[in-house]
Amino acid sequence: MSGPHEDDEVTGQEPPEVPGGAEGAGAPPGGAGGGGAPPEGDGDRERLIEAAAGAFRGRDPDGNIQAHPAWYDLDEAGRAEAYERARALRAVEAALDPEGLSTTARAVLARILGAGRR
């Protein structure tokens, strides 16, 4: 559970692929300020938005949750779109869940309950 290449701890799914691979996933492209090179086409932009909107979040070696690497490759409008899409996806997940929980809520609960067992 410590790296961005791990399976999602809640769903058991692999994280979505990002154009260009996950090399350097711990650091934003284009330097410390983030805002890497803009996507080259609508297909790339759509894949980045979809990846950033997904529930998977990697962790650094200390267990801190990291932004999805695709987030750094999106401009402000792309990030806003990814945020809105993520909100919609979490609502659908909660509606489909027997307990009304999204994958995010399940991950938070798992961490809280897991922290009590240490």
Buried (B, 14 or more C-beta within 10 A) or exposed (E): EEEBEEEBBBBEEEBBEBBBEBEEBEEBBEEEEBBBEEBEEEEBBEBBBBBBBBBBBBBEEEEEEBBBBBBBBBBEEBBEBBBEBBEEBBEEBBEEEEEEBBBBBBBBEEEEEEEEEE
